[in-house]
């Protein structure tokens, strides 16, 4: 009797473990497969009116982190080569003394992008929020998404799931330490699970304040 009970419990634990692993890894696998034919290098990217640039943190001095600089540099290159006409810089800018979009703008200006081509979203604290607000607040119907390879599958999944037709452009100008890449990928694994929950279960409504400096037409 105890032996049968032990076998049952062991099988039950194995099944739960397998389900947990599937729940953790399957969303990333699915989004990666989904993005295979939607990702371009900046040289081969198709024309699109607007590129969305996702925030990625600031240094203590308020300047973009290296990973964010890569995103802005890639977006600026798209603009200067005529691939896009406008850049939507989206990040966290709602805390005093911390303003990702403004830091992104200043860096883009230093690269030669004119101010009139830059639009800021100060409430893009999450990838989901950026995609949601790009469509619902800024009226973007289609766009190029500019971010790193590890982040593009989730960003593409979210934007397209929320009704914004999106293609991705890899921001891969510089090489990063392998330890950093590992951390980013582990975080992305968990964030992708959260993205599936957002789209298929919770459907949160992000902050819906107006865009700055004006709507993207």
C-alpha positions as CSV (number, residue, x, y, z in Angstrom):
1,X,0.0,0.0,0.0
2,X,2.7,2.5,1.0
3,X,4.8,1.5,-2.0
4,X,1.9,2.2,-4.4
5,X,1.3,5.5,-2.7
6,X,4.9,6.5,-3.0
7,X,4.9,5.6,-6.7
8,X,1.8,7.7,-7.2
9,X,3.2,10.7,-5.4
10,X,6.5,10.4,-7.3
11,X,4.7,10.3,-10.6
12,X,2.5,13.2,-9.6
13,X,5.7,15.2,-8.6
14,X,7.3,14.4,-12.0
15,X,4.2,15.5,-13.9
16,X,4.0,18.8,-11.9
17,X,7.7,19.3,-12.6
18,X,7.3,18.7,-16.3
19,X,4.3,21.1,-16.4
20,X,6.3,23.7,-14.6
21,X,9.2,23.4,-17.0
22,X,6.9,23.6,-20.0
23,X,5.3,26.7,-18.6
24,X,8.7,28.3,-18.1
25,X,10.3,27.4,-21.4
26,X,7.5,26.9,-23.9
27,X,6.6,30.7,-24.2
28,X,10.2,31.6,-25.1
29,X,10.4,28.8,-27.6
30,X,7.1,29.8,-29.2
31,X,8.1,33.5,-29.4
32,X,11.5,32.7,-30.8
33,X,9.9,30.6,-33.5
34,X,7.3,33.3,-34.2
35,X,10.0,35.9,-34.7
36,X,12.3,33.9,-37.1
37,X,11.0,35.6,-40.3
38,X,10.3,39.0,-38.7
39,X,13.8,40.0,-37.7
40,X,16.2,42.0,-39.9
41,X,19.7,43.5,-39.7
42,X,19.6,47.3,-40.0
43,X,21.1,47.2,-43.5
44,X,18.4,44.9,-44.9
45,X,15.5,46.4,-42.9
46,X,12.4,47.3,-45.0
47,X,11.1,50.9,-45.1
48,X,8.7,51.8,-42.3
49,X,7.4,55.2,-41.3
50,X,8.3,54.8,-37.6
51,X,10.7,52.9,-35.4
52,X,10.0,52.1,-31.8
53,X,13.0,52.2,-29.5
54,X,12.6,50.4,-26.2
55,X,14.2,51.7,-23.0
56,X,16.9,49.7,-21.2
57,X,18.0,51.7,-18.2
58,X,20.3,54.6,-17.4
59,X,23.6,55.0,-15.7
60,X,24.0,56.9,-12.4
61,X,24.8,60.1,-14.3
62,X,21.5,59.9,-16.3
63,X,23.0,58.8,-19.6
64,X,21.9,55.6,-21.5
65,X,23.5,52.3,-20.5
66,X,25.6,50.6,-23.2
67,X,22.7,48.3,-24.2
68,X,20.4,51.3,-24.6
69,X,23.0,53.2,-26.6
70,X,23.1,50.3,-29.0
71,X,19.3,50.6,-29.5
72,X,19.4,54.4,-30.0
73,X,22.5,54.1,-32.4
74,X,20.7,51.5,-34.5
75,X,17.5,53.6,-34.6
76,X,19.5,56.7,-35.6
77,X,21.2,54.7,-38.3
78,X,17.8,53.6,-39.7
79,X,16.7,57.2,-39.7
80,X,19.8,58.6,-41.3
81,X,19.8,56.0,-44.0
82,X,16.1,56.8,-44.9
83,X,14.7,53.5,-43.6
84,X,12.3,55.3,-41.2
85,X,11.0,58.9,-40.8
86,X,10.3,59.0,-37.1
87,X,11.6,57.5,-33.9
88,X,9.4,56.8,-30.9
89,X,11.6,56.6,-27.8
90,X,9.7,54.7,-25.1
91,X,10.9,54.2,-21.5
92,X,10.4,55.0,-17.9
93,X,10.2,58.7,-17.4
94,X,7.7,59.1,-14.5
95,X,10.2,59.3,-11.6
96,X,11.9,62.5,-10.6
97,X,15.6,62.4,-11.7
98,X,15.1,59.4,-13.9
99,X,14.1,59.9,-17.5
100,X,14.9,57.3,-20.1
101,X,13.1,58.8,-23.1
102,X,14.8,62.2,-22.6
103,X,18.2,60.6,-22.3
104,X,17.5,58.6,-25.4
105,X,16.5,61.8,-27.2
106,X,19.6,63.7,-26.2
107,X,21.8,60.8,-27.4
108,X,19.9,60.6,-30.7
109,X,20.3,64.3,-31.2
110,X,24.0,63.9,-30.7
111,X,24.0,61.4,-33.5
112,X,22.4,63.8,-36.0
113,X,18.7,62.9,-35.7
114,X,16.6,66.1,-35.8
115,X,14.4,66.9,-32.8
116,X,11.3,67.0,-35.0
117,X,11.7,63.3,-35.9
118,X,11.8,62.2,-32.3
119,X,8.7,61.4,-30.2
120,X,8.8,60.5,-26.5
121,X,6.7,58.0,-24.5
122,X,7.4,58.6,-20.8
123,X,5.2,55.7,-19.6
124,X,6.8,52.8,-21.4
125,X,8.1,51.2,-18.2
126,X,7.4,47.7,-19.6
127,X,7.6,46.2,-23.1
128,X,3.9,45.5,-22.9
129,X,3.2,49.1,-22.0
130,X,5.3,50.4,-24.9
131,X,3.5,48.2,-27.4
132,X,0.1,49.0,-26.0
133,X,0.6,52.7,-25.8
134,X,2.3,52.9,-29.2
135,X,-1.0,51.8,-30.8
136,X,-3.6,53.1,-28.4
137,X,-2.1,56.5,-27.5
138,X,0.3,57.4,-30.3
139,X,-1.8,55.8,-33.1
140,X,1.0,53.7,-34.5
141,X,-0.4,51.0,-36.9
142,X,2.9,49.5,-38.0
143,X,6.5,49.9,-37.0
144,X,10.1,48.6,-36.9
145,X,11.0,47.5,-33.3
146,X,14.6,48.3,-32.4
147,X,16.2,46.2,-29.6
148,X,18.6,43.4,-29.0
149,X,18.2,39.9,-30.4
150,X,17.3,38.3,-27.0
151,X,14.4,40.9,-26.5
152,X,13.0,41.0,-30.1
153,X,10.9,37.8,-29.9
154,X,8.9,39.1,-26.9
155,X,8.6,42.6,-28.3
156,X,7.4,41.3,-31.6
157,X,4.9,38.9,-30.0
158,X,3.5,41.6,-27.8
159,X,3.1,44.3,-30.4
160,X,1.5,42.0,-33.0
161,X,-0.7,40.4,-30.4
162,X,-1.9,43.9,-29.4
163,X,-2.7,44.8,-33.0
164,X,0.4,46.7,-34.0
165,X,2.0,45.2,-37.1
166,X,5.7,45.0,-36.3
167,X,9.0,43.8,-37.7
168,X,12.2,43.7,-35.7
169,X,15.7,45.2,-36.3
170,X,18.6,43.9,-34.2
171,X,20.6,46.4,-32.2
172,X,23.9,44.6,-32.3
173,X,26.6,47.3,-32.7
174,X,28.7,46.3,-29.7
175,X,29.6,43.0,-28.1
176,X,28.7,42.5,-24.5
177,X,30.2,40.5,-21.6
178,X,28.9,36.9,-21.7
179,X,27.8,37.2,-18.0
180,X,25.6,40.1,-18.9
181,X,24.1,38.2,-21.9
182,X,23.3,35.3,-19.6
183,X,21.5,37.5,-17.1
184,X,19.5,39.2,-19.8
185,X,18.4,35.9,-21.2
186,X,17.4,34.4,-17.9
187,X,15.4,37.6,-17.2
188,X,13.8,37.3,-20.7
189,X,12.8,33.8,-20.0
190,X,10.7,34.9,-17.0
191,X,9.5,38.1,-18.8
192,X,8.2,36.1,-21.7
193,X,6.0,34.0,-19.4
194,X,4.7,37.3,-18.0
195,X,4.0,38.5,-21.6
196,X,1.8,35.4,-22.3
197,X,-0.1,36.0,-19.0
198,X,-0.6,39.6,-19.9
199,X,-1.9,38.8,-23.4
200,X,-4.0,35.7,-22.7
201,X,-5.1,36.3,-19.1
202,X,-4.8,39.6,-17.3
203,X,-5.0,42.1,-20.3
204,X,-3.7,45.0,-18.1
205,X,-4.4,48.6,-19.2
206,X,-1.3,50.7,-18.9
207,X,-1.1,54.4,-18.0
208,X,-2.9,56.1,-20.8
209,X,-1.8,59.7,-20.5
210,X,-1.1,61.7,-23.7
211,X,2.1,61.4,-25.7
212,X,5.0,63.9,-25.7
213,X,5.6,66.1,-27.5
214,X,2.7,65.3,-29.8
215,X,0.9,62.5,-31.5
216,X,2.7,60.5,-34.1
217,X,0.6,61.1,-37.3
